[in-house]
């Protein structure tokens, strides 16, 4: 079996084959060296301060370099970058235990144990939000890197927090207004203190707090006492409201009884008026009837007293005696009558 010999082309042949002149390759190489060796990049959330190492102009310069690419001569000068976004200093033991002391934009320290003015200990979790306003002051007064966190923010915040929160009594931490006012006081004093170091303080937040066992037992006992007091007040208020309700119900029942009585009185009055009206009308009817009967009797008597009335009487008596077969009358004595004497009979009527 035969193996063909392979002949590799030289470097010059490769440059010739690719069509790139040697001078262009050299220029590109120089650009690459300059790009990576003589420039430094400042990120969009950073700014930088330049330090010159040699020469009569050596030292830290006050010019602040913003985001972008800047020319830096190796061995002669250097850019020191600082964050320009919001930074957080957390006093929180739990975060320190699980995430460590340093983060991208945060620094975690143990929670503060504050001794209050009434002698109790309160463990407080606090967050301080700040930003670097003047990196030149930070470099010249503190140093490079993140030294400002421990040497300035952590140290000064610890002192001012203990000084101001220690003036509170333990119960003040329950009161939102008192607690927030104390945090704002800390922010104002810390802002004045850190301004000289080139740092602006934006907020101081008291996130949580825990009491020691002695005060916790005191609070629990007070809560039980307050609950009993509230219970007694609630029962007293309940009895008072029940008494007020019974009084209102009694008044309502009395008003209902009065209204019922008034209604019954009106019903009886209406019935009495109806009875009286009925009797009056019946009496008026009877009176009218009696008057009519009297007038009839009067007119009848007048008619009978008029001429020829005896004939009418006779006719009526004849009609009354119609059907009578035998009449026995006395013809002698003072009451005697002669039935055949019609004139005497008619004259009596």
C-alpha positions in Angstrom: 0.0 0.0 0.0 1.4 3.4 -1.0 0.9 6.6 0.9 1.1 9.9 -1.0 3.5 12.5 0.5 1.6 15.7 1.5 3.5 19.0 1.1 2.3 21.8 3.4 2.4 25.4 2.0 4.6 27.9 3.8 3.4 31.0 5.6 4.3 33.3 2.8 2.4 31.0 0.4 -0.7 31.2 2.8 -0.6 35.0 2.8 -0.3 35.0 -1.0 -3.1 32.5 -1.4 -5.4 34.4 1.0 -4.8 37.7 -0.9 -4.0 39.7 2.3 -0.8 41.6 2.1 1.7 41.3 4.9 1.4 45.0 5.8 -2.3 44.7 6.4 -1.8 41.8 8.7 0.8 43.8 10.6 -1.5 46.7 11.0 -4.3 44.5 12.2 -2.0 43.0 14.7 -0.9 46.4 16.0 -4.5 47.5 16.2 -5.3 44.4 18.2 -2.4 44.9 20.5 -3.4 48.6 21.0 -7.0 47.6 21.5 -6.4 45.1 24.2 -3.3 46.7 25.8 -3.9 50.4 25.7 -7.6 50.7 26.3 -9.9 50.1 29.3 -13.7 49.9 29.3 -16.0 51.5 31.8 -19.4 49.8 32.1 -22.8 51.6 31.7 -23.4 51.4 35.5 -19.9 52.6 36.4 -17.6 55.6 36.4 -13.8 55.7 36.9 -10.9 57.8 38.3 -7.5 57.7 36.6 -4.3 57.2 38.6 -0.9 57.9 37.1 2.1 55.9 38.5 5.2 57.6 37.2 6.4 61.0 36.2 5.9 64.5 37.6 2.2 64.3 37.0 1.7 61.1 39.1 -1.2 60.7 41.5 -5.0 60.5 41.4 -6.7 62.8 39.0 -10.0 64.5 39.7 -11.5 63.9 36.2 -14.3 61.4 36.3 -14.6 59.0 33.3 -18.0 57.9 32.3 -19.2 54.7 30.5 -17.3 53.8 27.3 -13.7 52.9 26.1 -10.8 55.0 27.3 -7.1 55.0 26.4 -4.9 53.8 29.2 -1.1 53.3 28.9 0.0 50.1 30.7 2.4 50.6 33.5 1.9 54.4 33.4 -1.7 54.8 34.4 -4.8 53.0 35.4 -8.5 53.5 35.7 -10.2 52.7 39.1 -13.9 51.8 38.5 -16.7 52.5 41.0 -20.4 51.6 40.8 -22.7 54.6 40.0 -26.0 52.8 40.7 -27.8 52.4 44.0 -25.9 50.5 46.7 -27.4 48.7 49.7 -25.8 48.1 53.2 -27.9 45.4 54.9 -27.6 44.8 58.7 -29.2 41.3 58.6 -27.8 38.2 60.2 -29.9 35.8 58.1 -28.8 37.2 54.8 -25.2 37.2 56.1 -25.5 33.5 57.0 -27.0 32.4 53.6 -25.5 34.8 51.0 -22.3 36.0 52.5 -21.0 39.5 53.2 -20.5 40.9 49.7 -22.8 41.0 46.7 -22.8 42.8 43.4 -24.4 46.0 44.7 -24.8 45.1 48.4 -22.8 44.6 51.6 -24.3 42.4 54.3 -23.3 42.8 58.0 -24.7 41.3 61.2 -28.0 42.7 62.6 -27.6 45.5 65.1 -28.2 44.8 68.8 -29.7 48.1 70.1 -29.9 48.8 73.8 -33.0 51.0 74.3 -33.2 53.8 76.9 -35.4 51.6 79.2 -32.8 48.9 79.4 -34.0 46.3 76.9 -32.1 44.8 73.9 -33.7 44.9 70.5 -32.1 43.1 67.5 -32.9 45.3 64.4 -32.6 44.5 60.7 -31.8 47.7 58.8 -31.1 48.5 55.1 -29.2 51.7 54.1 -29.6 52.7 50.5 -26.9 55.0 49.1 -24.8 55.8 46.0 -21.3 57.2 45.3 -21.7 60.9 44.3 -18.0 61.8 43.9 -15.6 59.0 43.3 -12.6 61.4 43.6 -13.5 62.1 47.2 -14.0 58.4 47.9 -10.5 57.6 46.4 -8.6 60.4 48.1 -10.3 60.1 51.6 -11.0 56.3 51.8 -9.1 54.4 49.1 -9.6 52.2 46.1 -12.0 49.3 45.5 -14.8 48.7 48.0 -13.0 50.0 51.0 -15.6 52.7 51.4 -18.2 50.0 52.5 -16.3 48.9 55.6 -14.3 52.0 56.4 -17.1 54.6 55.9 -20.7 53.4 55.4 -20.6 50.4 57.8 -18.6 52.2 60.5 -20.5 55.5 60.4 -23.9 53.9 60.0 -23.3 51.6 63.0 -22.4 54.6 65.2 -25.3 56.8 64.2 -27.8 54.0 64.3 -26.9 53.0 67.8 -26.8 56.6 69.0 -30.3 57.5 67.7 -32.2 54.2 67.9 -30.8 53.8 71.5 -32.8 56.9 72.5 -36.1 55.0 71.9 -37.8 52.8 74.4 -38.6 49.2 73.5 -42.3 49.9 72.9 -41.5 52.6 70.4 -40.6 50.0 67.9 -44.2 48.9 67.9 -45.3 52.4 66.9 -44.9 52.9 63.1 -44.8 56.7 63.3 -42.1 56.8 66.0 -40.0 54.1 64.3 -40.2 55.7 60.9 -39.4 59.2 62.3 -36.3 57.7 64.1 -35.2 56.1 60.8 -35.6 59.4 59.0 -33.6 61.2 61.7 -30.8 58.6 61.1 -30.9 59.2 57.4 -30.6 62.9 57.7 -27.6 62.7 60.1 -25.9 59.9 58.1 -26.4 61.9 54.9 -24.7 64.9 56.4 -21.9 62.8 57.7 -21.2 60.8 54.5 -21.5 63.8 52.2 -18.0 64.8 53.1 -16.8 61.4 51.9 -18.5 61.7 48.5 -21.5 59.5 49.3 -25.2 60.3 49.1 -27.6 58.5 51.5 -31.1 57.9 49.9 -33.0 55.9 52.6 -32.7 54.1 55.9 -35.3 51.3 56.3 -36.0 49.5 59.6 -37.2 46.2 58.2 -37.8 44.1 61.3 -37.0 43.9 65.0 -36.8 41.2 67.7 -37.0 41.7 71.4 -35.0 39.9 74.1 -36.7 37.3 76.2 -37.3 39.6 79.2 -39.2 42.2 77.2 -41.0 39.5 75.2 -42.4 38.0 78.5 -43.4 41.5 79.6 -45.1 42.1 76.3 -46.9 38.8 76.5 -48.1 39.5 80.1 -49.2 42.9 79.0 -51.1 41.5 76.0 -52.9 39.1 78.3 -53.7 41.9 80.7 -54.9 44.1 77.8 -57.0 41.3 76.4 -58.7 40.8 79.8 -59.2 44.6 80.0 -60.6 44.6 76.5 -62.9 41.7 77.3 -64.2 43.4 80.4 -64.8 46.6 78.5 -66.5 44.6 75.7 -68.8 42.8 78.3 -69.6 46.2 80.0 -70.3 47.7 76.6 -72.4 44.7 75.7 -74.5 44.9 78.9 -74.9 48.7 78.4 -76.0 48.1 74.8 -78.4 45.3 75.9 -79.8 47.7 78.6 -80.2 50.4 76.0 -81.9 47.9 73.6 -84.3 46.8 76.4 -85.1 50.4 77.2 -85.8 51.1 73.5 -88.0 48.0 73.3 -89.9 49.0 76.4 -90.5 52.5 74.9 -91.6 50.9 71.7 -94.0 48.5 73.5 -95.3 51.5 75.5 -95.8 53.5 72.3 -97.6 50.5 70.7 -99.9 50.1 73.8 -100.7 53.9 73.6 -101.4 53.6 69.9 -103.6 50.6 70.4 -105.5 52.3 73.3 -106.0 55.4 71.1 -107.2 53.2 68.3 -109.6 51.3 70.6 -110.8 54.7 72.0 -111.4 55.9 68.5 -113.3 52.7 67.6 -115.5 53.0 70.7 -116.1 56.7 69.9 -117.0 55.9 66.3 -119.4 53.2 67.5 -120.9 55.5 70.1 -121.4 58.2 67.5 -122.9 55.6 65.1 -125.3 54.4 67.8 -126.2 58.0 68.7 -126.8 58.9 65.1 -128.9 55.8 64.7 -131.0 56.6 67.7 -131.4 60.2 66.6 -132.5 59.2 63.2 -135.0 56.6 64.6 -136.3 59.1 67.0 -136.7 61.7 64.2 -138.5 59.0 62.2 -140.8 58.1 65.0 -141.5 61.7 65.7 -142.2 62.4 62.1 -144.5 59.3 62.1 -146.3 60.4 65.3 -146.7 63.9 63.8 -148.1 62.4 60.6 -150.5 60.1 62.5 -151.6 63.1 64.7 -152.1 65.2 61.6 -154.1 62.3 60.1 -156.2 62.0 63.2 -156.7 65.8 63.2 -157.8 65.8 59.6 -160.0 62.8 60.2 -161.6 64.5 63.2 -162.1 67.7 61.2 -163.6 65.7 58.4 -166.0 64.0 60.8 -167.0 67.3 62.3 -167.9 68.7 59.0 -171.5 68.7 57.5 -172.5 65.3 56.1 -170.0 63.5 58.2 -172.7 61.6 60.0 -173.8 60.0 56.8 -170.3 58.7 56.3 -170.3 57.4 59.8 -173.6 55.7 59.2 -172.4 54.1 56.1 -169.3 52.9 57.9 -171.4 51.5 60.7 -173.7 49.9 58.1 -170.7 48.3 56.6 -169.5 47.2 60.0 -172.8 45.7 60.8 -173.0 43.9 57.5 -173.6 40.3 58.2 -175.0 40.9 61.7 -178.3 39.1 62.0 -179.5 40.0 65.5 -178.7 43.1 67.7 -180.3 43.4 71.1 -180.6 46.9 72.4 -182.4 48.4 75.3 -185.4 50.6 74.4 -186.2 51.7 77.9 -184.3 53.6 80.5 -181.9 56.5 80.3 -179.7 54.6 77.8 -182.5 53.2 75.8 -182.6 53.7 72.0 -185.2 53.3 69.4 -183.7 51.7 66.4 -186.5 52.9 64.3 -185.8 56.5 65.2 -183.0 57.2 62.6 -182.9 60.9 63.3 -182.0 60.4 67.0 -179.4 57.8 66.1 -177.8 59.9 63.5 -177.9 63.0 65.7 -175.7 61.3 68.3 -172.8 61.2 65.9 
